[in-house]
Amino acid sequence: MKARWRLGLWLLCATALGLVFFAYVRPELMVTLSEQLWACF
């Protein structure tokens, strides 16, 4: 069970880093996505 938890944590960290890198490369896409998300509220 502990190994699965650690794998999930690594996957979460890798996803977060990927999102940060993607936001750095394509900022206009992230702005559009955040505006669409904000429109839901």
C-alpha distance (Angstrom), angle and dihedral (degrees) to the residues before:
residue distance angle dihedral
M1 . . .
K2 3.80 . .
A3 3.81 92.3 .
R4 3.80 90.9 53.3
W5 3.80 90.8 50.5
R6 3.79 90.6 50.4
L7 3.81 91.1 48.7
G8 3.80 90.4 51.3
L9 3.79 90.3 50.6
W10 3.81 91.5 51.3
L11 3.79 90.2 48.3
L12 3.80 91.2 50.4
C13 3.81 92.1 49.6
A14 3.81 92.1 47.4
T15 3.81 90.7 49.8
A16 3.80 91.8 49.5
L17 3.80 91.6 49.3
G18 3.79 90.4 47.6
L19 3.80 90.9 52.4
V20 3.79 91.8 49.4
F21 3.80 91.0 49.6
F22 3.80 91.4 46.9
A23 3.82 90.8 49.4
Y24 3.80 89.1 51.7
V25 3.81 92.8 50.3
R26 3.84 97.5 41.4
P27 3.83 108.8 25.0
E28 3.80 94.6 160.4
L29 3.80 91.1 59.2
M30 3.80 91.0 51.1
V31 3.82 90.9 49.8
T32 3.81 90.6 51.2
L33 3.80 91.2 47.6
S34 3.80 92.5 49.4
E35 3.81 91.5 48.4
Q36 3.80 90.9 51.8
L37 3.79 90.6 47.9
W38 3.82 91.0 48.8
A39 3.82 89.8 50.9
C40 3.81 88.9 63.1
F41 3.81 89.5 65.5
